[in-house]
């Protein structure tokens, strides 16, 4: 009965789509050969670069995250090349599997499901590679399955310290526009992301950012798939080259509106908003965890994403809680993807178009679900979360917007 009405999607992507984005997409199909669509498309590139913190190039693909995994690899990894996968959950493992399917030799260091990349282990592996066999390091800023946040800037420091020439390739699909990321400042050579999370646009388009070093490697490749080749997509000398065919018309209009929203709020404010909301969520979890089986997946606060949180209950309880929240209250929580037992885990997406009352709403629903299902839990979760938000917001919550463009945050 209480699920009747507007539902809420608290999964870690696709995220909640803003009404502004949906309205921008609700329009007849445009002319793809000339006119407004061409201007809208070209306007996206500088803002996409700013969101990633780069002055280098970006290519747009009609693809999901797995598609841009393959696109990035296809431009710089030849059959027989070695890549080093730094696994902190299911998704970096998946990127390595993609590399394997393309004929690469894949070496993996598995750091488990609850800890970030250990830089000392990476340093040892790179020092041992005296012949420079490793052509690229595949890592994630945040693994969506675990909520682990990695130190990408630290990885660049290790590469520089060892003097290794491998490309640093980073998956930011779960976290771009949520957790801080600075491609150029942190020394990332290739970044991949997709539209449906922090960029607040429906699934269907993905992005590969690449610097000059990566493009030089691309230039030395004997063969690059025409469809995945990033060079014509980044330059777009003729409009059709941006997409190697028909443009994803309505996604482009939606993305334009989403980037406008990001510019209006400012990336520094967006990162602060995600930080504060995550702290409120963690405060509620800390209270629930005082009594009963509920536990957060990542113990170290510094290694937690501000965009997605993975939680564990006893076997079967995660599935039961998710079903109750959706069926009884209209709130959908994320499945325990890639975890064992999957029925014990669930995930919270708090990325992109999300604010204080949304977070307090789904926390309240979880609290009610724990009570309804008789799952033991500590008390005071909602009080703890609301206290965090009250403290952070203060008595005068209005945020000045001046000088908070994405260019000033990331240029």
N, C-alpha and C positions, 0 to 999 in steps of 0.2 A: 504493500500500500504506500509506503513512504518513498518508493522508487519512482513514483509517477511524477512526470515533469522533466525538467532539464537534467540530463545526466552529466557526470563529470568523469573525465579520463585522467587518472593519476598513474598512467603507465609511463615508462621511460622512452617514449616515442612510439608512434606519432604523438606529439604534444598537443595541447589545446590550441586550436587555431583562432586567432583574434577575429572578431567580426569585421574589422577593417580589411583584413586580408581576404576574407571570404567575399565581402562586397566588391573588392577590386577584381576578383575573379569572375564574378557573376555578370557576364557581359557576352554579347555575341562574338563569334570568332572574328578576329581581325584579319586584314590583308597581310599576308606574310611576305609579300614581295616589295613593299615600299611603305613609307609613311611612319605613323606613330610607333608601331611595334619596334622598328629599327632603332628609333631614338631611345625607347624604354630599355631595350636590350643593352645598348652601349652605355647607358647610364649605370648599369649594374656593376660593371667591372671595377671602377674605382672604389665603390663602397664594399664590395666583396673583399678587395685587397685590404681595406682598412679594418674590417672585422677580424681578419686573420693576422693583422699586424705585419703586413708586407708591402713592399713597393715593387715586388716582382710580378710574375704573370699568374693568371688564373684561367682555367678552362672549365666550361660548363658542359655537363653530360646529361642526357635523358636516361637516368639510371638511378638505382638506389645505392646504398653504401657498398654493397658487394660489387656493383658495377665500377665504382671509382677505385676500389681496391685493385681490380684488374686493369683499369685504365692507367693508374700510376705505375704498376709493375710493368706493363707492356711497353712503356716508354723508356725504361732504364734497365730492365733485367732480361738478359738473354738466356736461352736454354743452356743449362750447365753452370750458370752463375750461382754463387752461394749467398744466401741471405741469413741473417741472424734474427730470430724472432724472440722478443722479450715478452713472455706470456704472463699476464696477471688476470686471466679470465678467458672466457670463450672466444672473444672477438679477435684478439691478436692471434690466437691459435688459428682461427678461421682465415685470417689474412695469410698466414703461413701456408695453410692448405691451398689457398688460391695460388700462391707462388709455386707450390709443388706441382699443381696441375698444369702450370705453364712450363714445366721442365726445370725449374730452379732446384738447387740443392739447399735444403732447409735444415738449419741447425736451430734448436730451440733451448732456451733457458727458461724453465718453468719456476716462477716465484710463488706459485700457489694461487688461491682464490681470495686471500684476505690481506696480502701484503704488496707493497709497491716494489718496483724494480730495485734490486740491490746494486748500487753503482759499483761497488767493489768487485762483485762477480762479473759485471760487464767489463770492467777494466782488465781483469785477469784473462777473460776470453779474447779481448782485442790484443793484449800483449802476446798471447800465445799464437796469434795469427800473423806470424812473422813474414809470411809471403804475401800478405794483403789479399787473401782469398775471398774474404767477406766483402761483398760489393754494396750491401745495404743493410741497415738495421731497421726492422719493422717494430714499431711500438705504438701504444695508444696513450693519449693524454688521460682518458678515462675509459675503462672497460665497462660497457653498459650492463654486463651480466653480474659484475661484482661491486661496482661503485668505487673501485680503486683508482686513485689519482696518482699519476707518475710525475717524477721530476724531470721534465724534458730539457730544461736548461742545464741541469746537472749532467744529463747524458751527453750534451754537446761538450761540456767541460771535460768529460772522460775521453771523448774522441780526440779533442785537441791536446790533452795531456799526453796521450799515448802516441799522437801523431798519425792516427789512422785515417784513411781517406774515404771510408765507407760513407754512403749517403745516409742521412738521418731522415727517415720517413715516419710521419706521425699521423695516426688516425684520430681526428677530432670530431668524429661523427656524433658522439654522445654529448659533447660538451662545448662546442664552439658557440660563443655568445652567452655562455653561462659561467664556466670556469675560465679564469684568466689564461690567455694564450697570446704569445708574441712571437710569431714565426721568425722574423728577421733578428730581433734582439736575442732570441734563444738559439739561433743558429740551426733552424730546421731547414732542410733542403726541399722536402716535398710534404705537403699537408693534404689530407683528404677530409671531406665533410659532406653532409647531405642536408636537404632542405627541411626535414620534418621534425627537428628537435629545437635547438636554440634559435634557429632561423625562422620558425613559426609558419612554415609554408607546407602544404600537403606533400606527402611522399611522392617522389618521381623525378627529382633532379638532384644531381650530385656535382661536386666541385673538386678539382685538383689544382692546388697552388704549387708552383715550382720556381726555384731560383735559377740563376745563371749556371751554377755548377751542375745542377740536375739537367738543364737543357744541353749542356756540353756532352754529358753522358748520352742523352737522347741522340745527339748528332753523330755519335760513334756507333750507334746500333746498326746492325746489318739489315734488320727488318723491324718495322713497327706497323701494326695493324692500322689501316687507313682510318677505321672508325675510332680507335682509341687515341690516335695521334693528337697530342695536345697543341702542336704548333699552329695549325690552321684555326683551331678553336680559339686560341688566345689572341691571334691577330685579326681574324675575321676580315680579310681584305675584301671578300664578297660575303654578304650577309649569311648565305646558306652554310658557309664554312663554320660558323659558330656552333652548329649542331649537326654538321654533315647531313643536312636534309631539312625536313620540316621542323620549325621551332616548337618548343613546348609552350605554346602561346599563353594559356591562362596561368600556368605556373609562373611565367615571367612577370605578369601583372601582379600576382600575389606576392612574389618575392620583392618586387619594387616597393610595395606597401610595407612589407615587413622590414626592409632596410630603412625605409623612412621612419618607422617607429623606433628602430634602434638608434638612428641619428638623433631623433628628438629626445630620447632619454639619455643617451650618452653611454658609452661602454663602461666607463668607470662606475656610473650609477647602476648599470645592469649587473656588473660583477658584485657590487655592494648589496644589491637586492637579493641576489642568489645566495650570497654569504649569510645574510641575516635570516632568510627563510630557512636555510639549511640548519643554522644554529637552533632555531625554534623547533624544527623537526627532531634534531638530536636531543634536545632537552626533553621532549616528550618521550623519546625512546629510552633515555636514561631513567626516567621515572617508571615506565612500564617494566624495565629490566630489573628493577629492584626486587621483584617477586615473580617467579614463574619462568617459563622457558624462553621468552622473547629476548633476542640478542641482535645487535647490529653487526654486520659482517666485518667492517673495518674498524679495529679498535683505536688506531692512531688517528686522531683528528686531522693531522697534517696530510694524511694519505687518503682522506675522504673527498669524493667529488661533491661539489655544490649543486649538481644537477640530478643525480640519481643516488638512491640509498637502497642497499640490499639488506634484508632482515631474515632472521630464522626463528621458527617455532619448532615444536616437536613434529615428527612425521605425520602428515595428513592435516595438520592444523593450518598450515599456510594456505592450502587449497580451500579448506573450509572457511577460513576468514575471507578470502577473496570472493568466494561464492556468496557469502552472507552480505558483504558490503555491496556487491553488484545487485543481487536479487532483492534485498530488503531496502537498500538506501540509494541505489543508482550511482554508486561510485565504483569505478573499475580500477583495481590494483594490478600491478605487473606480475607476471608469472615468474617462478624461480628458474629462469633460463640457464641451462648448462650446469645446474647444481644437483647434488645428490645428498639425500633424496629430494627430488624436485618438489614434492608435495609439502615439504617443510618450509620452503623459501617463498618469499614474495618481495616485490620491489616497488619503490615509490619513485615516480617521476616528478621532479619539481624543477622544470626547465622551461625557459622561454616565456610564454605569456602566462605568468603565475604571480599571484600577490598574496598578501597576508590573509584575507578572508578565505581564499581558495585553500590555502594550507591549513588554516584552523578548521575548515569544513571537512577536509578528508581525515585530519587527525581525530576530529570528533567522531566521525563515522567508524574509524578503526577502534576507538575507545568503546563505542557502543557494541561493535562486533565482538570484541574480547569479552565483554559482559554477557552478551546474548548467548555466546557459545560456551560460556563457563571456562574460558581459558585463563588460568591464573596470571595475574599481572599486578604490578605496582600501581599505586594510586597517584593522583596529582599530575598526570601527564599534560592535560589541557591547561592547568594553572601554570605549569612550568613553561610551556610553549608561549602562552599569552604574555607571561612576564618578560620573556626574552624580547618579544616584538614591542611590548610597551616601552621597555628600556631603550631599545634601538631607535624607535620612532620618536620618543620624547614628546614634549608637549606641543612642539611646533614642527610637524613632520614635513612641511612643504620643502621640496628640494629645488634649489636654483638650477635653472637649465642653461644659463649662459656658459659659453665656452666648453660645452660638453659634447661636441660633435665627435663622430667616430674618427675623423681625421686627427683631432687633437688627442684622442685616447690612444690611437694606434699608429699615427703617422711617423 
